Amino acid sequence: MKKSTLYAFFDIGNSAYIQIVIAFVIPPYFAKYIVGDVQLGAAYWQWTAGAVGFLVAMSSPFLGGLADHLHKGKIKFLIISTLCTILISLLFWFSEANSSFIIYTLIIFFLSNYFFEISNCFYNSLLRESSSKERLGRTSSLGFCLGYLGIVPLLLFCLFAFIKTDQPIFDLQKENFENIRFIPIVVSFWFLFFSLPMMIRFYNYNPSDLKLSPATSIFFDIKKIIWNKKITTTGRFLLARMFYADGIVVIQTGGGLYAVGVLNFTPQELLYLVIVGNAFAGLITYFGGFLIDKYECKKIIMWSIFGIMVGILIIGFAQSKIHFFGAAMLVGGFIGPLQSASRVLMAKIIPAANQGVGFGLYGLSSKATAFLGPVLVGTLTFYISQRVGFVSILILFLISLWMLWKLDLD
């Protein structure tokens, strides 16, 4: 099997964690049944996501730089962080619907999400080793596309085996929410199944064109990427991405909570939304890969941000589930091309020997202010309302759009 296909398969695995653990199943369960107050639970979840972002921002560039200077460093770090994500996620099973499990659940979320974000940094750093430069857009988009489409069977299984049934499989008790708490276990095995082929193949692959240098130059590697007497073009791009990536974090961690708290979506309705949304986003993302290879990544990124902003405005004024559903499709349809084009642009402008530290900085750019969006939304949600809190992320997208407009990549 081609390395580009194995690379894309990994995305099928890690997308399950994003969709189920971070966004649409565990957060609503935590807020509504563990905390017992959706608004307060949403604030707790967003604050924890912000704390994860801060730790990722502080550590990912140095871990990436270290990986660049170790033999097979990037794939070794990917394996370790992925397995940690999988193992820790199993512990959500013990998160009972009781306020005494608030701290426990937040700790599990914090740890699993941290290792997930670190694994994502190393996954992104291996893009150039998965494809020719001319096909980076299609390879990157294939990963996101399969991530969207490939999770649909898992979501359907969770819906009919655990939620939309009077008797969940394995004799799980609905009155104790065992059917909900078992879903992260399914996700963990799913993640392992689809990540193993890539991890094994890439570990056995020995790149001969990369020259390792002393690890003492990690700080120099970081500096030369973002600063050369003045901030570099790469540094300016990462700064712009810092804001729109922060907005995406809020959408991913808060979308399900918003749907439940504002429009009273049920767990079953949320899964329907995610299933249809993933199918739609997968198709849009796949065709977006051809546009990324044909046109400038910067243009694809800017148009995607604009589309997301329109969707957020509609969500802010939505008075019905149908309106929210349509707007969610719009937002989801543009997030895939935005993320894919961003990854390709970064892979192109960073030297092959510095992909680890480069994508460590890429991870920093999505997390250095990642506390800002969740804390902003969490605080406005706590003091005003979920509508005001969610729509406030438009500020972040506006800032990034202005910075990208001023960015010269020539």
C-alpha positions as CSV (number, residue, x, y, z in Angstrom):
1,M,0.0,0.0,0.0
2,K,1.3,3.5,-0.8
3,K,2.7,5.6,2.0
4,S,0.2,8.4,1.0
5,T,-2.7,6.0,1.6
6,L,-1.3,4.8,4.9
7,Y,-0.8,8.5,5.9
8,A,-4.5,9.1,5.1
9,F,-5.6,6.0,7.0
10,F,-4.1,7.5,10.2
11,D,-6.5,10.4,9.8
12,I,-9.4,8.0,10.0
13,G,-8.2,6.9,13.4
14,N,-7.5,10.2,14.9
15,S,-10.6,11.9,13.6
16,A,-12.6,9.6,15.8
17,Y,-11.0,11.1,18.9
18,I,-11.7,14.6,17.7
19,Q,-15.3,14.0,16.8
20,I,-16.3,11.9,19.8
21,V,-14.0,12.6,22.7
22,I,-13.3,16.3,22.1
23,A,-16.5,17.5,20.4
24,F,-19.8,15.7,20.3
25,V,-20.2,12.8,22.8
26,I,-18.1,13.2,25.9
27,P,-18.4,17.0,26.4
28,P,-22.3,17.1,26.4
29,Y,-22.3,14.0,28.7
30,F,-19.8,15.7,31.0
31,A,-21.7,19.0,31.1
32,K,-25.2,17.7,31.4
33,Y,-24.8,14.6,33.6
34,I,-21.5,14.9,35.5
35,V,-21.6,18.6,36.2
36,G,-25.4,18.8,36.0
37,D,-25.3,22.3,34.6
38,V,-24.7,22.6,30.8
39,Q,-23.5,26.3,30.9
40,L,-21.1,25.6,33.8
41,G,-19.9,22.4,32.3
42,A,-19.2,24.1,29.0
43,A,-17.1,26.7,30.8
44,Y,-15.1,24.0,32.6
45,W,-14.5,22.1,29.4
46,Q,-13.3,25.2,27.5
47,W,-11.0,26.2,30.3
48,T,-9.4,22.8,30.4
49,A,-8.9,22.9,26.6
50,G,-7.2,26.2,27.0
51,A,-4.8,24.7,29.6
52,V,-4.0,21.9,27.2
53,G,-3.3,24.5,24.5
54,F,-0.8,26.3,26.7
55,L,1.2,23.2,27.5
56,V,1.2,22.1,23.9
57,A,2.5,25.5,22.9
58,M,5.3,25.4,25.4
59,S,6.5,21.9,24.6
60,S,5.8,21.1,20.9
61,P,8.6,23.1,19.2
62,F,11.3,21.5,21.5
63,L,9.9,18.0,21.1
64,G,9.8,18.6,17.3
65,G,13.3,19.9,17.3
66,L,14.5,16.9,19.4
67,A,12.8,14.5,16.9
68,D,14.7,16.2,14.0
69,H,18.0,15.3,15.7
70,L,17.1,11.7,16.6
71,H,17.3,8.7,14.3
72,K,13.6,8.1,13.2
73,G,12.7,10.7,15.8
74,K,9.5,11.9,14.3
75,I,7.9,8.4,13.9
76,K,9.1,7.3,17.4
77,F,7.5,10.4,19.0
78,L,4.4,9.8,16.9
79,I,4.1,6.2,18.2
80,I,4.6,7.1,21.8
81,S,2.1,10.0,21.8
82,T,-0.5,8.1,19.9
83,L,-0.3,5.1,22.2
84,C,-0.6,7.4,25.2
85,T,-3.7,9.1,23.7
86,I,-5.3,5.7,23.2
87,L,-4.5,4.2,26.6
88,I,-5.6,7.3,28.6
89,S,-8.8,7.6,26.6
90,L,-9.8,4.2,27.9
91,L,-10.1,5.8,31.4
92,F,-13.2,7.7,30.4
93,W,-15.1,4.5,31.2
94,F,-14.8,5.4,34.9
95,S,-16.3,8.9,34.5
96,E,-19.6,8.2,36.2
97,A,-22.6,10.6,36.1
98,N,-21.8,12.2,39.4
99,S,-20.4,15.6,40.4
100,S,-17.6,13.8,42.3
101,F,-16.1,12.8,38.9
102,I,-15.8,16.4,37.6
103,I,-12.0,16.7,38.4
104,Y,-11.3,13.1,37.4
105,T,-12.9,13.6,34.0
106,L,-11.2,16.9,33.3
107,I,-7.8,15.3,34.2
108,I,-8.4,12.5,31.7
109,F,-9.5,15.0,29.1
110,F,-6.4,17.1,29.8
111,L,-3.9,14.2,29.5
112,S,-5.5,12.5,26.5
113,N,-5.9,15.7,24.6
114,Y,-2.3,16.8,25.3
115,F,-0.9,13.6,23.9
116,F,-3.3,13.7,21.0
117,E,-2.2,17.2,20.0
118,I,1.5,16.2,20.3
119,S,0.8,13.1,18.0
120,N,-0.9,15.4,15.6
121,C,2.3,17.6,15.4
122,F,4.4,14.6,14.4
123,Y,1.8,13.3,12.1
124,N,1.8,16.6,10.2
125,S,5.6,16.6,10.1
126,L,5.6,13.4,8.1
127,L,3.5,14.8,5.2
128,R,6.5,15.5,3.0
129,E,7.8,11.9,3.5
130,S,4.4,10.6,2.4
131,S,4.1,12.3,-1.0
132,S,5.8,14.1,-3.9
133,K,5.8,17.9,-3.6
134,E,3.5,18.2,-6.6
135,R,0.8,16.1,-4.9
136,L,1.0,17.4,-1.4
137,G,-2.4,19.1,-1.6
138,R,-4.1,15.9,-2.7
139,T,-2.3,13.8,-0.1
140,S,-3.1,16.2,2.7
141,S,-6.7,16.5,1.6
142,L,-7.1,12.7,1.1
143,G,-6.1,12.4,4.8
144,F,-8.7,14.9,6.0
145,C,-11.3,13.5,3.5
146,L,-10.9,9.9,4.7
147,G,-10.9,11.2,8.3
148,Y,-14.3,12.7,7.6
149,L,-15.8,9.9,5.6
150,G,-14.1,7.0,7.4
151,I,-15.6,7.9,10.8
152,V,-19.2,7.7,9.5
153,P,-19.4,3.9,9.9
154,L,-18.1,4.2,13.5
155,L,-20.6,6.9,14.3
156,L,-23.4,4.8,12.8
157,F,-22.3,1.9,14.9
158,C,-22.2,4.0,18.1
159,L,-25.6,5.4,17.3
160,F,-27.4,2.1,16.8
161,A,-25.4,-0.1,19.2
162,F,-25.2,2.3,22.2
163,I,-27.6,5.2,21.9
164,K,-30.7,4.5,19.7
165,T,-31.5,1.2,21.4
166,D,-33.3,0.1,24.5
167,Q,-30.6,-2.5,25.2
168,P,-27.1,-1.6,24.2
169,I,-24.7,-4.3,23.2
170,F,-22.6,-6.0,25.9
171,D,-25.5,-5.6,28.3
172,L,-24.4,-2.0,29.1
173,Q,-26.8,-0.2,31.4
174,K,-28.3,3.0,30.1
175,E,-29.4,4.2,33.5
176,N,-25.8,4.4,34.6
177,F,-24.7,5.8,31.2
178,E,-22.5,2.9,30.6
179,N,-23.5,3.0,26.9
180,I,-22.0,6.5,26.7
181,R,-18.9,5.8,28.8
182,F,-18.1,2.7,26.7
183,I,-17.9,4.7,23.4
184,P,-14.3,6.1,24.2
185,I,-13.2,2.5,24.5
186,V,-14.5,1.8,21.0
187,V,-12.8,4.9,19.8
188,S,-9.5,3.8,21.3
189,F,-9.5,0.5,19.5
190,W,-10.6,2.3,16.3
191,F,-7.6,4.7,16.6
192,L,-5.2,1.9,17.2
193,F,-6.4,-0.2,14.2
194,F,-6.1,2.6,11.7
195,S,-2.9,4.1,13.0
196,L,-0.8,0.9,13.3
197,P,-0.2,0.4,9.5
198,M,1.3,3.9,9.1
199,M,3.4,3.6,12.3
200,I,4.8,0.2,11.3
201,R,5.6,1.2,7.7
202,F,7.1,4.6,8.5
203,Y,9.2,3.1,11.4
204,N,10.6,0.5,9.0
205,Y,11.4,3.2,6.4
206,N,14.9,4.6,6.8
207,P,15.2,8.1,5.1
208,S,18.7,8.4,3.6
209,D,18.4,12.1,2.5
210,L,18.2,13.7,6.0
211,K,21.4,14.5,7.8
212,L,21.2,14.6,11.6
213,S,22.8,17.4,13.4
214,P,23.6,17.9,17.1
215,A,20.6,18.4,19.3
216,T,22.3,21.5,20.8
217,S,21.1,23.4,17.7
218,I,17.4,23.0,18.5
219,F,17.2,26.6,19.7
220,F,19.0,27.8,16.5
221,D,16.6,25.7,14.4
222,I,13.6,27.4,16.0
223,K,15.1,30.9,15.7
224,K,16.0,30.6,12.0
225,I,12.5,29.5,11.0
226,I,10.7,32.4,12.7
227,W,13.4,35.2,13.0
228,N,16.2,36.4,10.8
229,K,17.0,40.0,11.9
230,K,13.2,40.4,11.6
231,I,10.2,38.1,11.7
232,T,10.3,35.7,8.7
233,T,7.5,35.0,6.2
234,T,7.1,31.7,8.0
235,G,6.8,33.5,11.3
236,R,4.2,35.8,9.9
237,F,2.1,32.9,8.6
238,L,2.3,31.1,11.9
239,L,1.2,34.3,13.7
240,A,-1.8,34.5,11.4
241,R,-2.6,30.9,11.8
242,M,-2.4,31.3,15.6
243,F,-5.8,33.1,15.5
244,Y,-7.8,31.1,13.1
245,A,-6.6,27.8,14.6
246,D,-7.7,29.1,18.0
247,G,-11.2,29.7,16.5
248,I,-11.2,26.1,15.2
249,V,-10.4,24.8,18.6
250,V,-13.5,26.5,20.0
251,I,-15.7,25.1,17.2
252,Q,-14.4,21.6,17.8
253,T,-14.6,21.6,21.6
254,G,-17.7,23.8,21.9
255,G,-19.9,23.0,18.9
256,G,-21.6,20.1,20.6
257,L,-22.1,21.9,23.8
258,Y,-23.6,24.9,21.9
259,A,-26.0,22.6,20.1
260,V,-27.1,21.0,23.4
261,G,-27.2,24.1,25.6
262,V,-28.8,26.6,23.1
263,L,-31.0,24.4,20.8
264,N,-31.5,21.3,23.0
265,F,-30.0,18.8,20.6
266,T,-30.3,15.2,22.0
267,P,-27.3,12.8,21.8
268,Q,-29.1,11.0,18.9
269,E,-29.6,14.3,17.0
270,L,-25.9,15.2,17.6
271,L,-24.7,12.0,16.0
272,Y,-27.0,12.5,13.0
273,L,-25.5,16.0,12.6
274,V,-22.0,14.7,12.9
275,I,-22.6,11.8,10.4
276,V,-24.1,14.0,7.7
277,G,-21.6,16.8,8.4
278,N,-18.6,14.4,8.0
279,A,-19.9,13.0,4.7
280,F,-20.4,16.5,3.3
281,A,-17.1,17.8,4.7
282,G,-15.2,14.8,3.3
283,L,-16.4,15.4,-0.2
284,I,-15.6,19.1,-0.1
285,T,-12.2,18.4,1.3
286,Y,-11.3,15.8,-1.3
287,F,-12.0,18.1,-4.2
288,G,-10.3,20.9,-2.3
289,G,-7.0,19.0,-2.6
290,F,-7.0,19.5,-6.4
291,L,-7.5,23.3,-5.9
292,I,-4.7,23.4,-3.3
293,D,-2.3,21.8,-5.8
294,K,-3.5,24.2,-8.6
295,Y,-3.8,27.5,-6.8
296,E,-2.0,29.4,-4.0
297,C,-2.5,27.9,-0.6
298,K,-2.9,31.4,0.8
299,K,-6.0,32.0,-1.4
300,I,-7.6,28.7,-0.3
301,I,-7.0,29.5,3.3
302,M,-8.5,33.0,3.1
303,W,-11.6,31.9,1.3
304,S,-12.1,29.1,3.7
305,I,-11.9,31.5,6.7
306,F,-14.5,33.7,5.1
307,G,-16.8,30.8,4.6
308,I,-16.4,29.7,8.2
309,M,-17.2,33.3,9.4
310,V,-20.5,33.3,7.5
311,G,-21.4,30.0,9.0
312,I,-20.7,31.2,12.6
313,L,-22.9,34.3,12.0
314,I,-25.8,32.1,10.9
315,I,-25.3,29.9,14.0
316,G,-25.3,32.9,16.3
317,F,-28.8,33.9,15.0
318,A,-30.1,30.4,14.5
319,Q,-33.5,29.9,16.2
320,S,-34.1,26.3,15.0
321,K,-32.2,23.1,14.7
322,I,-32.6,23.2,10.9
323,H,-30.9,26.6,10.7
324,F,-28.1,25.3,13.0
325,F,-27.7,22.2,10.9
326,G,-27.3,24.1,7.6
327,A,-24.8,26.5,9.2
328,A,-22.8,23.6,10.7
329,M,-22.6,22.1,7.2
330,L,-21.1,25.3,5.9
331,V,-18.6,25.6,8.7
332,G,-17.6,22.0,8.5
333,G,-17.3,22.2,4.7
334,F,-14.7,24.9,4.9
335,I,-12.7,23.6,7.9
336,G,-11.3,20.7,5.9
337,P,-9.8,22.7,3.0
338,L,-8.5,25.3,5.5
339,Q,-6.7,22.7,7.6
340,S,-5.4,20.9,4.5
341,A,-4.1,24.0,2.8
342,S,-2.4,25.2,6.0
343,R,-0.6,21.9,6.4
344,V,0.6,21.9,2.8
345,L,1.8,25.5,2.9
346,M,3.8,24.8,6.0
347,A,5.3,21.6,4.6
348,K,6.4,23.6,1.5
349,I,8.1,26.5,3.2
350,I,10.0,24.4,5.8
351,P,13.2,22.6,4.8
352,A,13.0,18.8,4.7
353,A,15.5,18.4,7.6
354,N,13.5,20.7,9.8
355,Q,9.9,19.3,9.4
356,G,9.8,18.2,13.1
357,V,10.7,21.6,14.6
358,G,8.7,23.3,11.9
359,F,5.5,21.5,12.7
360,G,6.3,21.8,16.4
361,L,6.1,25.6,15.8
362,Y,3.0,24.9,13.7
363,G,1.5,23.2,16.8
364,L,2.6,26.2,18.9
365,S,0.9,28.5,16.5
366,S,-2.4,26.7,17.0
367,K,-1.9,26.5,20.8
368,A,0.1,29.5,21.9
369,T,-3.1,31.5,22.2
370,A,-5.3,28.5,22.4
371,F,-6.2,29.5,25.9
372,L,-7.6,32.8,24.4
373,G,-10.5,31.4,22.4
374,P,-11.7,28.8,25.0
375,V,-11.2,31.3,27.9
376,L,-13.0,34.1,26.0
377,V,-15.9,31.8,25.0
378,G,-16.0,30.1,28.4
379,T,-16.0,33.4,30.3
380,L,-18.7,35.1,28.1
381,T,-20.7,31.9,28.3
382,F,-20.4,31.9,32.1
383,Y,-21.4,35.6,32.5
384,I,-23.7,36.2,29.5
385,S,-24.8,33.3,27.3
386,Q,-23.6,30.6,25.0
387,R,-24.7,32.5,22.0
388,V,-22.6,35.5,22.8
389,G,-19.7,33.3,23.8
390,F,-19.7,31.3,20.6
391,V,-20.1,34.2,18.2
392,S,-17.2,36.0,19.9
393,I,-14.7,33.8,18.0
394,L,-15.4,35.9,14.9
395,I,-12.9,38.3,16.3
396,L,-10.2,35.7,16.0
397,F,-11.0,34.9,12.4
398,L,-11.1,38.6,11.5
399,I,-7.6,39.2,12.9
400,S,-6.2,36.2,11.0
401,L,-7.9,37.2,7.7
402,W,-6.3,40.7,8.0
403,M,-2.9,39.3,8.7
404,L,-3.0,36.8,5.8
405,W,-4.1,39.6,3.5
406,K,-0.9,41.5,4.4
407,L,1.3,38.4,4.0
408,D,3.6,38.2,1.0
409,L,4.6,34.6,0.3
410,D,6.6,35.4,-2.9
